């Protein structure tokens, strides 16, 4: 019998980190989770106390692993400019020391309006936002480290949603968090499509790609199609169905208020920079992924939405669609 492979998940308490950990465990991996305050609901994971900003701690935690999952973000998504790149550098150092592949769950932030509407993996990346520029730099560092022996995998996807992820547009924007829903808030422009990515589907894709390690390029890049809301109404309709409230009111997101506040509130400035993703359609195409894997893991939208709402403690009808 072959020895199970081992992965280190940096940021295992987060939504994407926890989802990848669960998926890898289902695929027979041993999984270590690195976190400043180890705790969580991932049965079978070995927890290690450590800070992603402590290179020595990350390198120690990665000893003997075959994959390092870099799924960490600054606490509260603050101080991106000063924390994100050093944390990635530490994960890169750990992966190099262990001879492991580094996995980076990616986003659409890399692409600016010039890439619309269907950018492929190698489309030009000219973002207009601070976070987008950082994302581009993260991927550049991974590519530039190939001559030093680093192997990497980037899986880009649309807006994340799903169990374990509360800091995203679905949870905080559309639904409004864990408070009982009185109405939905739509940040999109009427008729404009938007792309969503269900976290368990992203995680399953990563696990299946890692199972094909010998066939991956040294700097592998793939796009997920996820759930494409063609006119901005399908996600709202799915939320209404899951809640059993077909007449749940929908109000427009107050972008004007964000615009007013952005000179004074850094978070509002970052939100305003991302507004273009709600005003123009950006749809990642998954042709390369499908050719490589044969298909893309895909949970039906109603099932995914019900699971995400259930995780937010929203009351669902008894006949709800949670699996």
C-alpha positions in Angstrom: 0.0 0.0 0.0 1.2 3.5 -0.8 1.9 6.0 2.0 -0.8 8.7 2.1 0.4 12.1 0.9 0.4 15.0 3.4 -0.7 18.6 2.9 -0.2 21.7 5.0 -3.1 24.2 4.8 -2.0 27.7 5.8 -5.1 29.5 6.9 -7.1 26.3 7.7 -9.7 28.1 9.7 -10.9 30.2 6.8 -13.6 29.2 4.3 -11.4 28.1 1.4 -8.7 26.6 3.7 -11.3 24.5 5.6 -13.0 23.4 2.4 -9.7 22.2 0.8 -8.7 20.4 4.0 -12.0 18.5 4.0 -11.7 17.6 0.3 -8.1 16.4 0.7 -9.1 14.3 3.7 -11.8 12.6 1.6 -9.2 11.9 -1.0 -7.0 10.1 1.5 -4.5 12.8 2.3 -3.1 13.5 5.7 -3.7 17.2 6.4 -2.1 19.6 8.8 -3.7 22.9 9.6 -1.6 25.9 10.5 -3.4 28.7 12.4 -2.6 31.2 15.1 -5.4 29.8 17.2 -5.9 26.2 16.2 -9.5 25.2 16.4 -12.1 24.1 14.0 -14.6 21.5 12.8 -12.4 19.5 10.4 -12.3 16.0 11.8 -9.1 14.2 11.1 -6.9 17.3 10.6 -3.8 17.8 12.7 -3.7 21.3 14.0 -0.4 23.2 14.4 -0.2 26.6 16.2 1.7 29.1 14.1 1.6 32.5 12.4 1.7 32.8 8.6 4.0 35.8 9.1 6.6 33.5 10.9 8.6 31.9 8.2 10.4 29.5 10.5 7.0 28.3 11.9 5.6 27.7 8.4 8.7 25.9 7.2 8.7 23.6 10.2 5.0 22.9 9.8 5.6 21.9 6.1 8.3 19.4 6.7 7.6 16.2 4.9 4.5 17.4 3.0 3.8 17.1 -0.7 1.5 20.2 -1.0 1.2 23.5 0.7 -2.2 25.2 0.4 -1.8 28.9 0.8 -5.3 29.9 1.9 -4.5 32.6 4.4 -5.7 36.3 4.3 -4.9 39.1 6.7 -7.3 39.1 9.7 -10.4 41.1 8.8 -8.9 41.5 5.3 -7.0 44.5 6.6 -3.4 45.5 5.7 -3.3 43.6 2.5 -0.5 45.8 1.2 1.9 44.9 4.0 0.9 41.4 4.9 -0.2 39.4 1.8 3.1 39.2 0.0 5.3 38.4 3.0 2.8 35.6 3.9 3.1 34.2 0.4 6.9 34.4 0.5 6.8 32.3 3.7 4.6 29.6 2.1 6.9 29.6 -0.9 9.9 29.1 1.3 8.2 26.2 3.1 7.1 24.6 -0.2 10.7 24.8 -1.6 12.2 23.4 1.5 9.8 20.5 1.5 9.9 19.9 -2.3 6.1 20.4 -2.3 3.7 22.0 -4.7 2.3 25.3 -3.5 -1.5 25.8 -4.2 -3.0 29.3 -4.4 -6.8 29.6 -4.7 -7.1 32.5 -7.1 -9.7 35.1 -7.9 -10.9 37.3 -10.8 -9.2 40.3 -9.2 -6.2 39.8 -11.5 -8.2 41.0 -14.5 -9.2 44.6 -15.3 -12.0 45.8 -17.7 -9.7 45.2 -20.7 -9.9 41.4 -20.2 -13.7 41.2 -20.5 -15.7 39.2 -21.0 -14.1 35.7 -21.3 -10.4 35.8 -20.2 -8.4 32.6 -20.5 -5.7 31.5 -18.1 -3.1 33.4 -20.1 -5.1 36.6 -20.8 -3.3 39.9 -20.0 -3.6 40.9 -16.4 -3.9 44.7 -16.0 -6.0 45.3 -12.9 -7.1 48.7 -11.8 -7.4 47.9 -8.1 -4.9 47.5 -5.3 -6.0 43.9 -4.5 -5.8 43.1 -8.1 -2.2 44.4 -8.4 -1.3 42.3 -5.3 -2.9 39.2 -6.9 -0.9 39.7 -10.1 2.3 40.1 -8.1 1.5 36.9 -6.1 1.2 34.9 -9.3 4.3 36.5 -10.8 6.4 35.4 -7.8 5.2 31.9 -8.2 6.1 31.8 -11.9 9.5 33.5 -11.3 10.4 30.8 -8.6 10.1 27.9 -11.1 13.8 28.0 -12.0 14.5 27.7 -8.2 12.5 24.5 -8.2 9.1 25.7 -7.0 6.0 24.0 -8.4 2.7 25.8 -8.1 -1.0 25.5 -8.9 -3.3 28.5 -9.2 -7.1 27.8 -9.5 -8.9 31.0 -10.3 -12.7 31.3 -9.6 -15.5 33.8 -9.2 -16.9 35.2 -6.0 -16.7 32.6 -3.3 -19.7 31.5 -1.3 -20.5 28.5 0.8 -20.2 27.0 4.3 -17.4 28.4 6.5 -17.1 31.7 4.5 -18.8 34.7 6.0 -16.6 37.5 4.6 -17.8 37.6 1.1 -20.4 39.3 -1.2 -22.9 36.5 -0.8 -22.9 36.5 3.0 -22.3 40.1 3.8 -23.6 41.8 0.7 -26.7 39.9 -0.6 -27.9 38.2 2.6 -26.6 40.6 5.3 -24.8 38.1 7.6 -26.4 35.9 10.3 -29.2 38.3 11.1 -32.7 37.1 10.0 -33.1 38.2 6.4 -35.6 41.0 5.9 -34.6 41.6 2.3 -31.7 41.1 -0.1 -29.2 43.7 -1.3 -28.2 43.5 -4.9 -24.8 45.1 -5.8 -25.1 44.3 -9.5 -26.2 46.4 -12.5 -29.5 45.1 -13.9 -29.0 42.6 -16.7 -25.2 42.2 -16.0 -23.9 38.7 -15.4 -21.8 37.6 -12.4 -19.8 34.6 -11.6 -19.9 32.7 -8.3 -17.8 29.8 -7.0 -19.1 27.3 -4.4 -16.3 26.6 -2.0 -16.7 22.8 -1.9 -16.5 22.7 -5.7 -13.3 24.8 -5.7 -11.8 22.5 -3.1 -12.8 19.3 -4.9 -11.2 20.7 -8.1 -8.0 21.4 -6.2 -7.9 17.9 -4.8 -8.5 16.3 -8.2 -5.8 18.4 -9.8 -3.3 17.4 -7.1 -4.2 13.8 -7.8 -2.7 14.4 -11.2 0.6 15.9 -9.9 2.8 14.1 -12.4 0.8 15.7 -15.3 0.8 19.3 -14.0 3.0 22.0 -15.4 5.5 23.5 -13.0 3.4 26.7 -12.8 -0.1 25.3 -13.5 -3.1 27.6 -14.0 -6.7 26.7 -14.3 -10.1 28.6 -14.4 -13.3 27.3 -12.9 -16.7 28.2 -14.5 -18.6 27.8 -11.2 -22.1 29.3 -11.3 -22.7 31.9 -14.0 -25.6 34.2 -13.2 -26.3 35.4 -16.7 -28.4 38.5 -15.9 -27.8 39.0 -12.1 -31.2 37.5 -11.1 -30.5 33.8 -10.7 -28.6 33.9 -7.4 -31.4 36.1 -5.9 -34.0 33.7 -7.1 -32.1 30.7 -5.7 -31.9 32.5 -2.3 -35.6 33.2 -2.3 -36.3 29.5 -3.2 -34.0 28.2 -0.4 -35.7 30.5 2.2 -39.2 29.6 0.9 -39.9 33.3 0.5 -40.6 34.1 -3.2 -41.6 37.7 -2.5 -38.5 38.6 -0.4 -37.8 42.2 -1.2 -34.6 43.2 -3.1 -33.0 46.6 -2.7 -30.1 48.1 -4.6 -26.7 48.2 -3.0 -25.9 51.8 -1.8 -22.8 52.3 -4.0 -23.3 56.1 -3.6 -22.7 55.7 0.1 -19.6 53.7 -0.5 -18.3 56.4 -2.9 -18.9 59.1 -0.3 -17.1 57.1 2.5 -14.2 55.9 0.5 -11.8 58.8 1.2 -12.2 58.1 4.9 -12.8 54.4 5.2 -10.2 52.1 3.6 -12.6 49.2 3.4 -15.1 51.3 1.4 -12.3 52.4 -0.9 -11.5 48.8 -1.7 -15.2 48.0 -2.2 -15.5 50.9 -4.6 -12.5 49.7 -6.6 -14.2 46.3 -7.1 -17.4 47.9 -8.4 -16.5 47.2 -12.0 -17.0 43.5 -11.4 -20.7 44.2 -10.8 -21.1 46.6 -13.7 -19.5 44.6 -16.5 -19.6 40.8 -17.1 -16.5 38.8 -16.4 -16.8 35.1 -17.0 -13.8 32.8 -16.5 -13.9 29.9 -19.1 -13.0 26.4 -17.9 -12.1 24.7 -21.2 -8.6 23.9 -20.1 -9.8 22.4 -16.8 -12.4 20.2 -18.5 -9.8 19.0 -21.1 -7.5 18.1 -18.2 -10.0 16.6 -15.7 -12.8 15.6 -18.0 -15.3 17.7 -16.1 -15.6 20.3 -13.4 -17.0 19.5 -9.9 -20.4 21.3 -9.9 -23.0 21.3 -7.1 -26.5 22.4 -8.3 -27.1 26.0 -7.4 -30.1 25.4 -5.2 -28.2 22.9 -3.1 -25.2 25.1 -2.8 -27.2 28.2 -1.8 -29.2 26.2 0.8 -26.0 24.9 2.3 -24.5 28.4 2.4 -27.7 29.9 4.0 -27.8 27.1 6.5 -24.2 27.8 7.6 -25.3 31.4 8.2 -28.0 30.1 10.5 -30.8 31.3 8.2 -34.1 29.5 8.8 -34.8 27.1 5.9 -38.1 25.3 5.2 -38.2 21.7 6.4 -38.1 20.6 2.8 -34.9 22.7 2.3 -32.3 21.5 -0.1 -29.4 21.1 2.2 -27.7 17.8 1.5 
